[in-house]
């Protein structure tokens, strides 16, 4: 667990960085070492200049050998390895393009030779070069989640086949799960982390944690999750520990009992979830309480204070909670961010 009471993490949307700091999120941001290192310096400097009173950023940041950004998410690696084309944009996260394949192709698919495919082939070579130049490598890659990745290739038939062809779905999810863990283990062996790029709170709780992105779990029933998805994650968790779960959906309380079987070190509590029920179902898990980036953009500072207070009161155990707001858009008022910090600072001063 983190040594700080109620740690806070903020992640800004690429459009915020584009408009605020002039950073472009084209392919070079992710794949060109010189661009990646330069932009990492800029990001740390901008955070310091704007939010140093909140403990963010660095004064006078120096170049460091990052293989993946520690300040934005960009889960394109796994879909790319499976054959999806990736669309990059200056002011948006990389987007895997839909690449629906037939049932026969799904049945025939095998785990790819990922070390010899773009982008991992290039990134592994870059790790070697950075290691030789700097003596170490840091950062990691967003390895996304099994259901998220499957949807790019399966399309909407994925959800029907949870009922019509469960063996096909399970086999496909197993292959993706194995691929995700393969990549995560390889990156962690070089940098010491594998999921900070999924959620920066990982660095506060345990930098070695593997954080599985379950964004799409809100699209299936709790029964379907338990029958077909949970066994895949159990197999993943046997290979990589500590294990945590990113759940940005508003229904975490519906699957929290099943998540408990994975013994997660940390779980994201998506805005709108029943925090009190989640806390009861996961009494030993660090709860990363997520504020709504939409409300952060549109609401008043007083409303954000009430949102933050509501989450912390419902969680009931500030010593095992963190607060975050992820993917905040350009135009999000700084006053709202300061309002969130003000509430947390009050809890810290009171000692919980």
ROMARSE-473583 format. One record per residue (C-alpha): residue number from 1; z, x, y; residue in three letters. Coordinates in Angstrom, 2 decimals. Each point is the difference from the previous one (the first is absolute). Layout:
# residues N
<resi=NUM | z=Z | x=X | y=Y | resn=ala>
...
END
This chain:
# residues 352
<resi=1 | z=0.00 | x=0.00 | y=0.00 | resn=unk>
<resi=2 | z=-0.54 | x=1.04 | y=3.59 | resn=unk>
<resi=3 | z=2.77 | x=1.82 | y=1.84 | resn=unk>
<resi=4 | z=-0.60 | x=-2.07 | y=3.15 | resn=unk>
<resi=5 | z=1.27 | x=-3.55 | y=0.33 | resn=unk>
<resi=6 | z=-2.95 | x=-2.41 | y=0.29 | resn=unk>
<resi=7 | z=-2.86 | x=2.45 | y=0.41 | resn=unk>
<resi=8 | z=-2.99 | x=-1.29 | y=1.96 | resn=unk>
<resi=9 | z=-3.67 | x=0.72 | y=-0.52 | resn=unk>
<resi=10 | z=-2.98 | x=-1.08 | y=2.07 | resn=unk>
<resi=11 | z=-3.64 | x=0.13 | y=-1.04 | resn=unk>
<resi=12 | z=-2.74 | x=-0.78 | y=2.48 | resn=unk>
<resi=13 | z=-3.38 | x=-1.48 | y=-0.88 | resn=unk>
<resi=14 | z=-3.02 | x=2.30 | y=0.38 | resn=unk>
<resi=15 | z=-1.10 | x=-2.09 | y=2.99 | resn=unk>
<resi=16 | z=3.28 | x=0.95 | y=1.74 | resn=unk>
<resi=17 | z=-0.66 | x=3.69 | y=-0.59 | resn=unk>
<resi=18 | z=-3.65 | x=-0.35 | y=1.02 | resn=unk>
<resi=19 | z=0.83 | x=-1.69 | y=3.30 | resn=unk>
<resi=20 | z=3.18 | x=1.96 | y=0.74 | resn=unk>
<resi=21 | z=-0.92 | x=3.52 | y=-1.10 | resn=unk>
<resi=22 | z=-3.77 | x=-0.04 | y=-0.50 | resn=unk>
<resi=23 | z=0.28 | x=0.70 | y=-3.73 | resn=unk>
<resi=24 | z=-3.01 | x=-1.11 | y=-2.03 | resn=unk>
<resi=25 | z=0.52 | x=-1.13 | y=-3.58 | resn=unk>
<resi=26 | z=-3.44 | x=0.83 | y=-1.26 | resn=unk>
<resi=27 | z=-0.42 | x=1.90 | y=-3.24 | resn=unk>
<resi=28 | z=0.89 | x=3.33 | y=1.60 | resn=unk>
<resi=29 | z=3.55 | x=-1.21 | y=0.75 | resn=unk>
<resi=30 | z=0.64 | x=-0.20 | y=-3.74 | resn=unk>
<resi=31 | z=-2.37 | x=2.56 | y=-1.45 | resn=unk>
<resi=32 | z=-0.44 | x=2.85 | y=2.51 | resn=unk>
<resi=33 | z=2.98 | x=2.41 | y=0.01 | resn=unk>
<resi=34 | z=-0.45 | x=1.21 | y=3.57 | resn=unk>
<resi=35 | z=-0.26 | x=-3.56 | y=1.36 | resn=unk>
<resi=36 | z=2.94 | x=-1.15 | y=-2.08 | resn=unk>
<resi=37 | z=2.25 | x=2.82 | y=1.18 | resn=unk>
<resi=38 | z=-1.04 | x=-0.42 | y=3.66 | resn=unk>
<resi=39 | z=0.66 | x=-3.75 | y=-0.09 | resn=unk>
<resi=40 | z=3.36 | x=0.52 | y=-1.70 | resn=unk>
<resi=41 | z=1.07 | x=2.21 | y=2.92 | resn=unk>
<resi=42 | z=-1.17 | x=-2.65 | y=2.47 | resn=unk>
<resi=43 | z=1.86 | x=-2.78 | y=-1.77 | resn=unk>
<resi=44 | z=3.30 | x=1.86 | y=-0.06 | resn=unk>
<resi=45 | z=-0.40 | x=0.92 | y=3.68 | resn=unk>
<resi=46 | z=-0.84 | x=-3.58 | y=1.07 | resn=unk>
<resi=47 | z=2.98 | x=-1.42 | y=-1.90 | resn=unk>
<resi=48 | z=2.28 | x=2.52 | y=1.70 | resn=unk>
<resi=49 | z=-1.36 | x=-0.70 | y=3.46 | resn=unk>
<resi=50 | z=0.35 | x=-3.75 | y=-0.44 | resn=unk>
<resi=51 | z=2.97 | x=-0.52 | y=-2.32 | resn=unk>
<resi=52 | z=2.03 | x=3.20 | y=-0.05 | resn=unk>
<resi=53 | z=3.12 | x=-1.94 | y=1.01 | resn=unk>
<resi=54 | z=-0.40 | x=-1.87 | y=-3.29 | resn=unk>
<resi=55 | z=-0.20 | x=3.22 | y=-2.00 | resn=unk>
<resi=56 | z=-3.74 | x=-0.11 | y=-0.62 | resn=unk>
<resi=57 | z=-2.55 | x=2.79 | y=0.16 | resn=unk>
<resi=58 | z=0.41 | x=3.68 | y=0.78 | resn=unk>
<resi=59 | z=0.14 | x=2.01 | y=3.18 | resn=unk>
<resi=60 | z=-2.67 | x=2.69 | y=-0.09 | resn=unk>
<resi=61 | z=-1.32 | x=-0.78 | y=-3.49 | resn=unk>
<resi=62 | z=-1.85 | x=2.79 | y=-1.76 | resn=unk>
<resi=63 | z=-2.87 | x=-0.26 | y=-2.50 | resn=unk>
<resi=64 | z=1.11 | x=-0.58 | y=-3.57 | resn=unk>
<resi=65 | z=-2.01 | x=-0.21 | y=-3.25 | resn=unk>
<resi=66 | z=-0.15 | x=-3.76 | y=-0.58 | resn=unk>
<resi=67 | z=-2.16 | x=-1.29 | y=-2.84 | resn=unk>
<resi=68 | z=0.57 | x=-3.61 | y=1.06 | resn=unk>
<resi=69 | z=1.30 | x=-1.60 | y=3.18 | resn=unk>
<resi=70 | z=3.71 | x=-0.78 | y=0.12 | resn=unk>
<resi=71 | z=-0.43 | x=-2.53 | y=2.79 | resn=unk>
<resi=72 | z=-2.51 | x=-2.60 | y=-1.25 | resn=unk>
<resi=73 | z=-0.84 | x=-1.65 | y=-3.29 | resn=unk>
<resi=74 | z=-3.48 | x=0.24 | y=-1.44 | resn=unk>
<resi=75 | z=-0.23 | x=-1.12 | y=-3.61 | resn=unk>
<resi=76 | z=-3.61 | x=0.85 | y=-0.82 | resn=unk>
<resi=77 | z=0.36 | x=2.79 | y=-2.58 | resn=unk>
<resi=78 | z=0.51 | x=-2.08 | y=-3.15 | resn=unk>
<resi=79 | z=-2.82 | x=-2.52 | y=0.72 | resn=unk>
<resi=80 | z=-2.30 | x=2.92 | y=0.85 | resn=unk>
<resi=81 | z=0.77 | x=1.72 | y=-3.31 | resn=unk>
<resi=82 | z=-0.82 | x=-3.23 | y=-1.80 | resn=unk>
<resi=83 | z=-3.38 | x=-0.22 | y=1.73 | resn=unk>
<resi=84 | z=0.52 | x=-2.00 | y=3.17 | resn=unk>
<resi=85 | z=-1.77 | x=1.01 | y=3.21 | resn=unk>
<resi=86 | z=2.33 | x=0.53 | y=2.94 | resn=unk>
<resi=87 | z=-0.70 | x=-1.18 | y=3.53 | resn=unk>
<resi=88 | z=1.62 | x=2.09 | y=2.71 | resn=unk>
<resi=89 | z=0.42 | x=-1.10 | y=3.61 | resn=unk>
<resi=90 | z=1.27 | x=1.70 | y=3.15 | resn=unk>
<resi=91 | z=2.77 | x=-2.54 | y=0.61 | resn=unk>
<resi=92 | z=0.79 | x=-1.42 | y=-3.44 | resn=unk>
<resi=93 | z=1.34 | x=1.05 | y=-3.38 | resn=unk>
<resi=94 | z=-2.59 | x=0.94 | y=-2.65 | resn=unk>
<resi=95 | z=-1.27 | x=-3.06 | y=-1.82 | resn=unk>
<resi=96 | z=-1.15 | x=0.08 | y=-3.65 | resn=unk>
<resi=97 | z=-3.08 | x=-2.21 | y=-0.21 | resn=unk>
<resi=98 | z=-0.09 | x=-2.72 | y=-2.67 | resn=unk>
<resi=99 | z=-1.69 | x=1.30 | y=-3.13 | resn=unk>
<resi=100 | z=0.20 | x=-2.85 | y=-2.49 | resn=unk>
<resi=101 | z=-1.00 | x=0.95 | y=-3.53 | resn=unk>
<resi=102 | z=-0.66 | x=-2.15 | y=-3.02 | resn=unk>
<resi=103 | z=2.47 | x=-0.86 | y=-2.74 | resn=unk>
<resi=104 | z=-1.93 | x=2.27 | y=-2.36 | resn=unk>
<resi=105 | z=0.26 | x=2.87 | y=2.48 | resn=unk>
<resi=106 | z=3.73 | x=-0.58 | y=0.37 | resn=unk>
<resi=107 | z=0.39 | x=0.04 | y=-3.77 | resn=unk>
<resi=108 | z=-1.90 | x=3.31 | y=-0.16 | resn=unk>
<resi=109 | z=1.66 | x=1.77 | y=2.92 | resn=unk>
<resi=110 | z=1.94 | x=3.18 | y=-0.71 | resn=unk>
<resi=111 | z=2.36 | x=2.04 | y=2.10 | resn=unk>
<resi=112 | z=-2.20 | x=2.24 | y=2.17 | resn=unk>
<resi=113 | z=-0.01 | x=3.80 | y=-0.05 | resn=unk>
<resi=114 | z=1.74 | x=-0.21 | y=3.35 | resn=unk>
<resi=115 | z=0.42 | x=3.73 | y=0.62 | resn=unk>
<resi=116 | z=-3.77 | x=0.34 | y=0.16 | resn=unk>
<resi=117 | z=-0.77 | x=-3.03 | y=2.16 | resn=unk>
<resi=118 | z=0.00 | x=-0.60 | y=3.76 | resn=unk>
<resi=119 | z=2.41 | x=0.00 | y=1.76 | resn=unk>
<resi=120 | z=2.51 | x=1.72 | y=-2.30 | resn=unk>
<resi=121 | z=-2.38 | x=2.84 | y=-0.85 | resn=unk>
<resi=122 | z=-0.18 | x=0.92 | y=3.67 | resn=unk>
<resi=123 | z=3.68 | x=-0.62 | y=0.72 | resn=unk>
<resi=124 | z=1.17 | x=2.13 | y=-2.92 | resn=unk>
<resi=125 | z=-2.18 | x=2.86 | y=1.23 | resn=unk>
<resi=126 | z=1.41 | x=-0.45 | y=3.49 | resn=unk>
<resi=127 | z=3.53 | x=0.25 | y=-1.40 | resn=unk>
<resi=128 | z=-0.90 | x=3.37 | y=-1.49 | resn=unk>
<resi=129 | z=-1.40 | x=1.21 | y=3.32 | resn=unk>
<resi=130 | z=2.99 | x=-1.26 | y=2.02 | resn=unk>
<resi=131 | z=2.42 | x=1.56 | y=-2.49 | resn=unk>
<resi=132 | z=-1.77 | x=3.32 | y=0.35 | resn=unk>
<resi=133 | z=0.04 | x=-0.16 | y=3.81 | resn=unk>
<resi=134 | z=3.46 | x=-1.46 | y=0.69 | resn=unk>
<resi=135 | z=1.93 | x=0.69 | y=-3.21 | resn=unk>
<resi=136 | z=0.71 | x=-3.71 | y=-0.55 | resn=unk>
<resi=137 | z=-1.53 | x=-3.49 | y=0.28 | resn=unk>
<resi=138 | z=1.62 | x=-3.24 | y=1.16 | resn=unk>
<resi=139 | z=-0.84 | x=-3.66 | y=0.36 | resn=unk>
<resi=140 | z=-1.37 | x=-2.30 | y=-2.65 | resn=unk>
<resi=141 | z=-2.56 | x=-2.70 | y=-0.76 | resn=unk>
<resi=142 | z=0.43 | x=-3.77 | y=-0.07 | resn=unk>
<resi=143 | z=-0.59 | x=-0.83 | y=-3.67 | resn=unk>
<resi=144 | z=0.02 | x=-3.76 | y=0.65 | resn=unk>
<resi=145 | z=0.85 | x=-2.37 | y=-2.88 | resn=unk>
<resi=146 | z=-1.49 | x=-1.22 | y=-3.26 | resn=unk>
<resi=147 | z=-0.67 | x=-3.59 | y=1.08 | resn=unk>
<resi=148 | z=-1.29 | x=1.03 | y=3.42 | resn=unk>
<resi=149 | z=-2.51 | x=2.38 | y=-1.58 | resn=unk>
<resi=150 | z=-1.00 | x=-2.37 | y=-2.81 | resn=unk>
<resi=151 | z=-1.01 | x=-2.71 | y=2.45 | resn=unk>
<resi=152 | z=-2.69 | x=2.18 | y=1.58 | resn=unk>
<resi=153 | z=-1.84 | x=0.15 | y=-3.31 | resn=unk>
<resi=154 | z=0.94 | x=-3.24 | y=-1.68 | resn=unk>
<resi=155 | z=-0.28 | x=-2.36 | y=2.96 | resn=unk>
<resi=156 | z=1.56 | x=-3.45 | y=-0.05 | resn=unk>
<resi=157 | z=-0.58 | x=-0.31 | y=-3.76 | resn=unk>
<resi=158 | z=2.95 | x=2.36 | y=-0.40 | resn=unk>
<resi=159 | z=2.46 | x=-2.79 | y=0.63 | resn=unk>
<resi=160 | z=-1.73 | x=-2.45 | y=-2.34 | resn=unk>
<resi=161 | z=-0.04 | x=2.63 | y=-2.74 | resn=unk>
<resi=162 | z=3.77 | x=0.33 | y=0.20 | resn=unk>
<resi=163 | z=-0.23 | x=-3.24 | y=-1.99 | resn=unk>
<resi=164 | z=-3.48 | x=0.09 | y=-1.58 | resn=unk>
<resi=165 | z=-0.23 | x=3.65 | y=-1.09 | resn=unk>
<resi=166 | z=3.45 | x=1.61 | y=0.30 | resn=unk>
<resi=167 | z=-0.83 | x=2.85 | y=-2.41 | resn=unk>
<resi=168 | z=-2.91 | x=1.06 | y=2.24 | resn=unk>
<resi=169 | z=2.20 | x=-0.10 | y=3.12 | resn=unk>
<resi=170 | z=2.82 | x=1.94 | y=-1.65 | resn=unk>
<resi=171 | z=-2.34 | x=2.74 | y=-1.22 | resn=unk>
<resi=172 | z=-1.56 | x=0.38 | y=3.46 | resn=unk>
<resi=173 | z=3.38 | x=0.11 | y=1.73 | resn=unk>
<resi=174 | z=1.24 | x=2.57 | y=-2.52 | resn=unk>
<resi=175 | z=-2.94 | x=2.30 | y=0.77 | resn=unk>
<resi=176 | z=0.60 | x=-0.27 | y=3.74 | resn=unk>
<resi=177 | z=3.74 | x=0.54 | y=-0.47 | resn=unk>
<resi=178 | z=-0.63 | x=3.19 | y=-1.97 | resn=unk>
<resi=179 | z=-2.43 | x=1.25 | y=2.65 | resn=unk>
<resi=180 | z=2.45 | x=-0.69 | y=2.82 | resn=unk>
<resi=181 | z=2.80 | x=1.91 | y=-1.70 | resn=unk>
<resi=182 | z=-2.32 | x=2.88 | y=-0.89 | resn=unk>
<resi=183 | z=-0.95 | x=0.43 | y=3.66 | resn=unk>
<resi=184 | z=3.56 | x=-0.48 | y=1.28 | resn=unk>
<resi=185 | z=1.42 | x=2.58 | y=-2.39 | resn=unk>
<resi=186 | z=-2.71 | x=2.52 | y=0.90 | resn=unk>
<resi=187 | z=0.63 | x=-0.40 | y=3.73 | resn=unk>
<resi=188 | z=3.79 | x=0.12 | y=-0.35 | resn=unk>
<resi=189 | z=-0.24 | x=3.20 | y=-2.03 | resn=unk>
<resi=190 | z=-1.70 | x=1.64 | y=2.98 | resn=unk>
<resi=191 | z=1.77 | x=-1.54 | y=3.01 | resn=unk>
<resi=192 | z=3.33 | x=-1.35 | y=-1.27 | resn=unk>
<resi=193 | z=-0.84 | x=-3.59 | y=0.95 | resn=unk>
<resi=194 | z=-2.46 | x=-2.67 | y=-1.11 | resn=unk>
<resi=195 | z=0.71 | x=-3.20 | y=1.98 | resn=unk>
<resi=196 | z=1.11 | x=0.71 | y=3.56 | resn=unk>
<resi=197 | z=-3.47 | x=-1.20 | y=1.01 | resn=unk>
<resi=198 | z=0.77 | x=-3.37 | y=-1.63 | resn=unk>
<resi=199 | z=3.16 | x=-0.43 | y=2.08 | resn=unk>
<resi=200 | z=1.68 | x=2.64 | y=2.13 | resn=unk>
<resi=201 | z=3.43 | x=-1.27 | y=-1.08 | resn=unk>
<resi=202 | z=-0.60 | x=1.80 | y=-3.31 | resn=unk>
<resi=203 | z=0.66 | x=3.28 | y=1.82 | resn=unk>
<resi=204 | z=3.40 | x=-1.30 | y=1.13 | resn=unk>
<resi=205 | z=1.16 | x=-1.20 | y=-3.42 | resn=unk>
<resi=206 | z=-1.58 | x=2.47 | y=-2.45 | resn=unk>
<resi=207 | z=-3.19 | x=1.92 | y=0.88 | resn=unk>
<resi=208 | z=-0.89 | x=0.35 | y=-3.70 | resn=unk>
<resi=209 | z=-0.02 | x=-3.75 | y=-0.52 | resn=unk>
<resi=210 | z=-3.13 | x=-1.68 | y=-1.33 | resn=unk>
<resi=211 | z=-0.56 | x=-3.23 | y=1.94 | resn=unk>
<resi=212 | z=-2.28 | x=-2.51 | y=-1.68 | resn=unk>
<resi=213 | z=-1.91 | x=-2.32 | y=2.35 | resn=unk>
<resi=214 | z=0.38 | x=-3.60 | y=-1.15 | resn=unk>
<resi=215 | z=-1.70 | x=-1.70 | y=2.96 | resn=unk>
<resi=216 | z=-2.02 | x=-2.28 | y=-2.29 | resn=unk>
<resi=217 | z=2.90 | x=-1.09 | y=-2.20 | resn=unk>
<resi=218 | z=0.57 | x=-2.90 | y=2.40 | resn=unk>
<resi=219 | z=-3.38 | x=-1.35 | y=-1.23 | resn=unk>
<resi=220 | z=1.18 | x=-0.54 | y=-3.58 | resn=unk>
<resi=221 | z=2.81 | x=-2.10 | y=-1.44 | resn=unk>
<resi=222 | z=3.33 | x=1.53 | y=-1.01 | resn=unk>
<resi=223 | z=-0.86 | x=-0.89 | y=-3.60 | resn=unk>
<resi=224 | z=-3.32 | x=1.84 | y=0.19 | resn=unk>
<resi=225 | z=1.72 | x=2.97 | y=1.60 | resn=unk>
<resi=226 | z=2.57 | x=0.20 | y=-2.78 | resn=unk>
<resi=227 | z=-2.54 | x=-0.45 | y=-2.81 | resn=unk>
<resi=228 | z=-2.80 | x=2.35 | y=1.10 | resn=unk>
<resi=229 | z=0.98 | x=2.07 | y=3.03 | resn=unk>
<resi=230 | z=3.60 | x=0.98 | y=-0.68 | resn=unk>
<resi=231 | z=-0.83 | x=1.71 | y=-3.34 | resn=unk>
<resi=232 | z=-2.56 | x=2.18 | y=1.81 | resn=unk>
<resi=233 | z=2.60 | x=1.05 | y=2.56 | resn=unk>
<resi=234 | z=2.53 | x=0.67 | y=-2.76 | resn=unk>
<resi=235 | z=-2.48 | x=2.39 | y=-1.60 | resn=unk>
<resi=236 | z=-0.56 | x=1.65 | y=3.39 | resn=unk>
<resi=237 | z=3.74 | x=0.31 | y=0.61 | resn=unk>
<resi=238 | z=0.46 | x=1.76 | y=-3.32 | resn=unk>
<resi=239 | z=-2.34 | x=2.71 | y=1.27 | resn=unk>
<resi=240 | z=1.13 | x=0.38 | y=3.59 | resn=unk>
<resi=241 | z=3.46 | x=-0.25 | y=1.53 | resn=unk>
<resi=242 | z=1.62 | x=-0.83 | y=2.35 | resn=unk>
<resi=243 | z=-1.90 | x=-3.31 | y=0.21 | resn=unk>
<resi=244 | z=-0.20 | x=-2.36 | y=2.97 | resn=unk>
<resi=245 | z=-2.00 | x=-3.09 | y=0.91 | resn=unk>
<resi=246 | z=-1.87 | x=-0.90 | y=3.17 | resn=unk>
<resi=247 | z=0.00 | x=-3.80 | y=0.29 | resn=unk>
<resi=248 | z=-1.32 | x=-1.20 | y=3.35 | resn=unk>
<resi=249 | z=-0.34 | x=-3.64 | y=-1.07 | resn=unk>
<resi=250 | z=2.30 | x=-2.82 | y=1.09 | resn=unk>
<resi=251 | z=1.05 | x=-0.84 | y=-3.56 | resn=unk>
<resi=252 | z=1.98 | x=3.01 | y=-1.23 | resn=unk>
<resi=253 | z=2.88 | x=-2.26 | y=-1.01 | resn=unk>
<resi=254 | z=-2.24 | x=-1.61 | y=-2.64 | resn=unk>
<resi=255 | z=-0.58 | x=3.26 | y=-1.88 | resn=unk>
<resi=256 | z=3.15 | x=1.95 | y=0.89 | resn=unk>
<resi=257 | z=1.63 | x=-0.73 | y=-3.37 | resn=unk>
<resi=258 | z=-3.06 | x=1.46 | y=-1.74 | resn=unk>
<resi=259 | z=-0.06 | x=2.98 | y=2.33 | resn=unk>
<resi=260 | z=3.62 | x=0.67 | y=-0.97 | resn=unk>
<resi=261 | z=-1.22 | x=0.88 | y=-3.50 | resn=unk>
<resi=262 | z=-1.80 | x=3.00 | y=1.53 | resn=unk>
<resi=263 | z=3.27 | x=1.27 | y=1.56 | resn=unk>
<resi=264 | z=-1.74 | x=0.82 | y=3.29 | resn=unk>
<resi=265 | z=1.64 | x=2.47 | y=2.36 | resn=unk>
<resi=266 | z=-1.49 | x=-1.81 | y=3.01 | resn=unk>
<resi=267 | z=-1.88 | x=-3.24 | y=0.60 | resn=unk>
<resi=268 | z=-1.82 | x=-1.22 | y=3.09 | resn=unk>
<resi=269 | z=1.24 | x=-3.46 | y=0.96 | resn=unk>
<resi=270 | z=-3.03 | x=-1.75 | y=1.47 | resn=unk>
<resi=271 | z=0.55 | x=-2.08 | y=3.14 | resn=unk>
<resi=272 | z=0.69 | x=-3.61 | y=-0.98 | resn=unk>
<resi=273 | z=1.67 | x=0.83 | y=-3.30 | resn=unk>
<resi=274 | z=3.46 | x=-1.37 | y=-0.73 | resn=unk>
<resi=275 | z=1.95 | x=3.17 | y=0.77 | resn=unk>
<resi=276 | z=3.31 | x=-1.37 | y=-1.25 | resn=unk>
<resi=277 | z=-1.49 | x=-0.88 | y=-3.39 | resn=unk>
<resi=278 | z=-1.73 | x=3.38 | y=-0.24 | resn=unk>
<resi=279 | z=3.25 | x=1.84 | y=0.76 | resn=unk>
<resi=280 | z=1.74 | x=-1.93 | y=-2.77 | resn=unk>
<resi=281 | z=-2.76 | x=0.71 | y=-2.51 | resn=unk>
<resi=282 | z=-0.23 | x=3.72 | y=0.86 | resn=unk>
<resi=283 | z=3.60 | x=1.05 | y=0.71 | resn=unk>
<resi=284 | z=-0.61 | x=3.72 | y=-0.63 | resn=unk>
<resi=285 | z=-3.33 | x=0.30 | y=1.81 | resn=unk>
<resi=286 | z=-0.60 | x=1.29 | y=3.51 | resn=unk>
<resi=287 | z=-1.56 | x=-2.89 | y=1.93 | resn=unk>
<resi=288 | z=-2.62 | x=0.94 | y=2.56 | resn=unk>
<resi=289 | z=0.04 | x=-3.06 | y=2.26 | resn=unk>
<resi=290 | z=-3.38 | x=-0.63 | y=1.60 | resn=unk>
<resi=291 | z=-0.39 | x=-1.58 | y=3.40 | resn=unk>
<resi=292 | z=-3.21 | x=-1.90 | y=0.69 | resn=unk>
<resi=293 | z=-2.56 | x=2.07 | y=1.96 | resn=unk>
<resi=294 | z=-1.50 | x=-3.27 | y=1.25 | resn=unk>
<resi=295 | z=3.31 | x=-1.11 | y=1.45 | resn=unk>
<resi=296 | z=0.57 | x=3.51 | y=1.33 | resn=unk>
<resi=297 | z=-3.29 | x=-0.37 | y=1.87 | resn=unk>
<resi=298 | z=0.47 | x=-3.54 | y=1.28 | resn=unk>
<resi=299 | z=3.72 | x=-0.72 | y=0.36 | resn=unk>
<resi=300 | z=2.56 | x=0.83 | y=2.65 | resn=unk>
<resi=301 | z=2.54 | x=2.79 | y=-0.33 | resn=unk>
<resi=302 | z=2.74 | x=-2.60 | y=-0.47 | resn=unk>
<resi=303 | z=-1.88 | x=-1.55 | y=-2.90 | resn=unk>
<resi=304 | z=-0.44 | x=3.41 | y=-1.60 | resn=unk>
<resi=305 | z=3.73 | x=0.62 | y=0.35 | resn=unk>
<resi=306 | z=0.68 | x=-3.28 | y=-1.79 | resn=unk>
<resi=307 | z=-2.50 | x=0.88 | y=-2.74 | resn=unk>
<resi=308 | z=1.64 | x=3.38 | y=-0.58 | resn=unk>
<resi=309 | z=3.50 | x=-1.49 | y=0.02 | resn=unk>
<resi=310 | z=-1.06 | x=-2.72 | y=-2.43 | resn=unk>
<resi=311 | z=-1.35 | x=2.52 | y=-2.51 | resn=unk>
<resi=312 | z=3.07 | x=2.23 | y=0.13 | resn=unk>
<resi=313 | z=2.44 | x=-2.88 | y=-0.29 | resn=unk>
<resi=314 | z=-1.87 | x=-1.47 | y=-2.96 | resn=unk>
<resi=315 | z=-0.11 | x=3.34 | y=-1.79 | resn=unk>
<resi=316 | z=3.76 | x=0.27 | y=0.32 | resn=unk>
<resi=317 | z=0.30 | x=3.71 | y=-0.78 | resn=unk>
<resi=318 | z=-1.27 | x=2.19 | y=2.86 | resn=unk>
<resi=319 | z=0.81 | x=3.16 | y=-1.93 | resn=unk>
<resi=320 | z=-2.89 | x=-0.74 | y=-2.36 | resn=unk>
<resi=321 | z=-2.50 | x=-1.36 | y=2.52 | resn=unk>
<resi=322 | z=-2.70 | x=1.32 | y=2.26 | resn=unk>
<resi=323 | z=-2.11 | x=-1.73 | y=2.64 | resn=unk>
<resi=324 | z=-3.70 | x=0.53 | y=0.48 | resn=unk>
<resi=325 | z=-3.01 | x=-1.50 | y=1.69 | resn=unk>
<resi=326 | z=-3.32 | x=1.01 | y=-1.51 | resn=unk>
<resi=327 | z=-3.53 | x=-0.10 | y=1.43 | resn=unk>
<resi=328 | z=0.90 | x=-0.98 | y=3.55 | resn=unk>
<resi=329 | z=-3.10 | x=-0.72 | y=2.07 | resn=unk>
<resi=330 | z=-1.00 | x=1.46 | y=3.33 | resn=unk>
<resi=331 | z=1.67 | x=-2.07 | y=2.69 | resn=unk>
<resi=332 | z=3.34 | x=-0.29 | y=-1.81 | resn=unk>
<resi=333 | z=2.57 | x=0.15 | y=2.83 | resn=unk>
<resi=334 | z=2.24 | x=3.04 | y=-0.04 | resn=unk>
<resi=335 | z=2.81 | x=-2.28 | y=1.17 | resn=unk>
<resi=336 | z=-0.16 | x=-1.77 | y=-3.38 | resn=unk>
<resi=337 | z=0.32 | x=3.28 | y=-1.84 | resn=unk>
<resi=338 | z=2.95 | x=0.98 | y=2.19 | resn=unk>
<resi=339 | z=1.57 | x=-3.42 | y=-0.67 | resn=unk>
<resi=340 | z=-0.13 | x=0.63 | y=-3.75 | resn=unk>
<resi=341 | z=1.60 | x=3.41 | y=0.46 | resn=unk>
<resi=342 | z=2.70 | x=-1.49 | y=2.21 | resn=unk>
<resi=343 | z=1.17 | x=-2.34 | y=-2.76 | resn=unk>
<resi=344 | z=0.01 | x=2.77 | y=-2.60 | resn=unk>
<resi=345 | z=1.83 | x=2.33 | y=2.36 | resn=unk>
<resi=346 | z=2.70 | x=-2.63 | y=0.38 | resn=unk>
<resi=347 | z=0.49 | x=-0.10 | y=-3.77 | resn=unk>
<resi=348 | z=0.11 | x=3.78 | y=-0.14 | resn=unk>
<resi=349 | z=2.64 | x=0.21 | y=2.71 | resn=unk>
<resi=350 | z=2.08 | x=-2.60 | y=-1.77 | resn=unk>
<resi=351 | z=-0.40 | x=1.88 | y=-3.27 | resn=unk>
<resi=352 | z=-1.59 | x=-3.03 | y=-1.67 | resn=unk>
END
